[in-house]
Each structure stands twice: as structure tokens, then as C-alpha cells.
């Protein structure tokens, strides 16, 4: 057991929390505020590292009770099989309820059309917002971090969305102290970002500290890939490669996990958490810059998608 | 390579700070310089800025484009909203609230300062202390930001002369002392040339103090628990009702101030019931002591009625409960706050109905004079208010506790956040304004 006198938390004072402890405590506070103030919250869960960390924090926030939220996966139909397996195991293990909003369903029904560039990322918005409406979710947790992108840097922790799920960056509520305002009208909902203040490195350090398991594709492995727009994409049923795009076998890993058609792998020999952390610390590219095609579309690509209801 | 490997220390502490400065004081350049020289701007971000700058016909990369994230901001070339930035050095992790300098965005500086341990106030060495500088200092004092840095920028444009810096530092420090700011660190810099931001300046050998970054890395963040009133706002009651934990009943919350230990006698407010702490869970692990700002779950010896919104405090150190809250507020909404306004008040985890009974004064930030009975507070106004709440609230003075001395007012009709409130006296009311009993009207 610890006592006040024994504790040495950091360089400032015995009671200063380390940055990881401070971020963890803040995120747990956010989860508990939502549990206390909303009727029907849901956690967006893609099987990527940020949503895995979110779930881990939620488990800690309510221990020894169960997480009082269900999970929602927006399934693009172009998922990495390892990630889907991980998702299903997590749901099973923690006795959670999983909702799936399927882009493929919308395409099959003719509601959504495949884009000429093959990316399904922008197509996620409609299934997501319709699912939120039909299930009457009033709070939707997202793993978005402000360090990812400059439009995200402007995002509040509690972000009100209107009945069309739209984000209006000019009409955001000021967020003062830790007094989060979750008031919303029927039909509106609040997007909640408990990892707002985390960086990519924080996420990895926390994964290492807590010993959190991740899908294997986050670690270096040999894979058949081809190059498109400067990124290594995985060859597969989703539609790649084209004839002029030769497939090669390379040692790669993923920094982010999303739709296979627009998430690129990076060359890497990092097979352990320590190696991944060292690699990220030395990298001169941001996570999204290295691996996401959709953000390169225009200077305001993220802002525009977020305005429409993207996470 | 040492920078990146040492920056990996997962036990480094976190400093939250905010920047403030007028439009052309070079705030974006300072932020850009801090991010750039601490190697927090990565190649693809710089390339994006270079591309965007070139497409606008600019000669070099415009570092403001790094921080202005919204389409409207880039179009107008100004910062509209607070943005949060992240960077690290071997000694610390930083969360920077990058706040706009325009007068009409005073509320955004309040937002940034509310969670900051330190504020950097920028002035242009050629202009010295101006109205906006005084306004920023007043807000830092009002929000009780523990540390204030005066960055005298553009020293390159005044020949790096010491007397210019000394005069500005002296004038500012005198004003800050008047506001009750305990400590000012003045640093002469050139954000553009990089003097004294990250690297010490060779052109100002008369200056013996720290660079901006060095100061940010070493400023002590106070965690003096001995003088803090312990407070735990109850967020959520954890009741597993499972076979493994049939009787577990824990009160979850983030400790807002001070520390709690097992065996301590506590009182639950507002009911006033008393019991002892039988256990503390720190995210699933039992501990015998916990302190601010840990998120914990308290287990109590007696089965008493405790729910979300209650405040758990040491019995020997309980705050008074009151239905009449007097506070200094900053009005953050576009529509005015008026006497008679029916609102919701969120304090800690409790939201209650309330009515604005009186607005005794409005503060003129430029000279700190008080305008008596203004009748309303418009957007960005700072003033004193008296609020009657529908239920008793245990409030501390903001001077004693930034967390349990603060509240927000919310519009019950549409949920808008109206007002940021700080309980108790502040410099804004050096002499209490007389409450005229017959003053039930107001003039616009």
C-alpha cells in the first residue's frame, strides 16, 4: 500500500501526476460524466488502437461493474480481417453489445454509390448518422485526438451535433474548467472525445504501460502491397491493385487502421511495442500524413467531412 | 537523438499553458517557433503549409497556417477559436491552449485560461503595454492562473536594447501586482529570429534569465495538498450487482482538490450525513490514499444516501452550503445575461435551477473601474452577479479552489453555455458595491 510520504510522482512535487496518469484520469472523468448525464451512449469501435484504448479506459472507469455503453462499428466492407477478429473477441470477452452500420449494405441497396477512386472512407458518414438516429444514441464516443489534424485541434471534448449530425466549428460551446455541458435537444447528440488531449505517442506509451493487446497488423510483418499515391496499400478483394500497379512483398506495419482502400502501411521492422515507440518518436511524418489518403484531398478535407457528420 | 529518446519518459509531468496576445504581436510566430524548435512540426505538416503559402502567393511558409485550422480562419488570416497543441521536451509534456487575441474573443481566452497553470502574455516591444495587454493580465488574474510570463517580442526591431525591455517589464509588473498576480517572469524575445524562445540569445547578453521554453520546463506546478480543502464531486454510483460483487457500492469521481485517505471521517453535502471512508479504489486497484486530480471510487462505511451531484468532504473541513451565490463572471454567449434570467447552474457534478437576482457591477478591463448596475452583461463582459439557486450548493471561494469555486450557467431552453462563474471576491470588486434595495429596474 502506498502512503503520501512514499509517493514520488514526478519532478515537481510528490503529488504531481505523471502525464499518462493525468491523461488517464481526465479520460475516466469524461466517461463517468457521460454515464451520469446521458440516456443512451455508444462507443465508436473500429478495432484500431485509439478505440481499443477507449474501451480499456471505459473498463477501468466502471470497474468492478460492466461498461454501461454498447459499441458501434462502422463497417466499410473493406476491413482488415485481423481487426474484425479482434473486434469480435473484445465484444465476447467483455459481454458487450455490438451495433454494426454497414457501408456495403447501403451500396447493395443502391443508397450509396462506390466512388471512382475506390475509397469508402467518406461513405461512412451516412450509415453512421442514420444508425445514431435509428438507435437514438444521445452521446457517441469517438477516439479522435486533437493532435491528428488541425481541424481536430479545434474540437471540443463535448461536441454538440444537430439533428443532421452536423458540426459547426463557429458555433461551438466554450469549454470551461472541466465543467462539460452535455445539454442537447431531442434529435441532437453529443460527440465525446475522451482522448482529445492524447498524442499518438501517449497512446502507444499507455498501451505499453497497461499491456493492452492489439491486432497484429500494428507490428511489422510481411505483406503483399502495391504503391498508390505514395502509399503502400494491401492487395485484396476490395479492388486493388490496378493493372499498372505491381504487387510486391514488403516488411511493413500500420500506424492507423481504417478502410483498406485508403489506409497505407509504413516500411518498418518494429515487431515489439518498444520498437514501435522508438520508431514513432523518431518519425518525421505525422500519423495521418504517412498513412491516410483521404486527408490529402484538400486543405480542409477533415473539416468538411466533420461538418457533415464524420467522426 | 537524445531529445526523442528522453522525451519518451512516460513519467514526465504535464504543463497546461495558454498564450495571449494582440493580433500583430507575433503570437502565431511564437507558437510556431516553440513547436518548430521543439521538433513538434513534422515534415508533412510543414510541406502542407509551404504548399498552401505558395498557392496564396506568399514568399515563405506562413507559420500561422500551422495553427489556424478552420477554413474561415485561413480565409480571414485570424484565429477565431481556441486550438490545443501538443509538444514535448525531455523534461515535460505540454498542452498549449492557443487563444485568439481579438477583443471580441475575450471569452476564448477565458476558456483557455480556465485550465492553464501558466499564461504567456505577448507584447510588441515597439508598443509596450497597451490596452489589450492590460485586458489579458486582468483575465489571467481573474482566472487565477498561477504563473504569468510576459514575453516582450520583436526585440530585433528595437535594437535588442535593454532599457526598452526594462521599462516594459517594470510597467507590466507594477500593473500585475495591482491585480494580485503573485509572480511575473519577463523575457525579452524575438519569435521571428528565435532569440530566447528555445535558444538563449547571443544578441541580448544583458539578459541572464531563462528562455521561454526553459521557463516552461522548470516552472513549479503547485500541488501543495496541505493547504487544500479535500473535495470529491460524486459523478456516478458504481453498483456491479454481480455474483462476484453483490454488495459493492462505490462513489466515483475525480478528486477536485486535496487528498482523501481510508479511515477518514467525511461528510456528504448537501445532506450533511457523516460516515468514514472504508476503502478507495484507484481505477480498480485498492489504495489507502488518493489525491487531486486522480479519478477514484470511494467506499463508505455506512449505507447512506449518496448520488451524482453530491460533494464528499472531510467532516473537519466542510464548505458552507448556500442558495445565494455571489461571483465574478465572464459572459460567453452572444445573447446578453440580464437580471431575472432563469438559468441552469452547473457546479461540479450538480446542475440546479437558478435565477440571476442582480448584476451589481460590470468591470471595465482597461482601467479596472466598475460600472455600477449595468442591468445586463453582453458577450465578453466581465461583471459581478448575485444568483439564487433552487437547492443549496456547497461552494468554495474560487481563490481557494479553482474546481469547486467555479461554475457555468446554461440556458435551459437550448443548452447554450452562457457564463463562466468564479465564486467569491476578486480584484474586480475591491470595495463591495452597495446593494440598492429599491433597484429593481435597469437601464439599457
Interface residues (C-beta under 8 A of the other chain):
Chain A: X1 X2 X3 X4 X9 X10 X11 X12 X13 X14 X15 X16 X17 X18 X19 X20 X21 X22 X23 X24 X25 X26 X28 X29 X32 X33 X35 X36 X60 X61 X62 X63 X64 X65 X66 X146 X147 X149 X150 X151 X152 X153 X154 X160 X169 X170 X172 X173 X174 X175 X176 X177 X178 X179 X181 X183 X184 X185 X196 X197 X199 X201 X202 X205 X208 X209 X277 X278 X281 X282 X283 X284 X285 X286 X289 X290 X299 X300 X303
Chain B: X1 X4 X5 X7 X8 X10 X11 X12 X13 X14 X42 X43 X44 X45 X48 X52 X66 X67 X68 X69 X70 X71 X72 X74 X80 X81 X82 X83 X84 X85 X86 X88 X91 X92 X93 X95 X107 X108 X110 X111 X114 X115 X220 X221 X222 X223 X224 X225 X235 X236 X238 X239 X240 X241 X242 X244 X245 X248 X252 X253 X254 X259 X261 X281 X283 X284 X286 X287 X288 X289 X291 X292 X293 X294 X295 X308 X332 X344 X346 X347 X349 X402 X403 X406 X407 X408 X410 X414 X415 X416 X417 X420
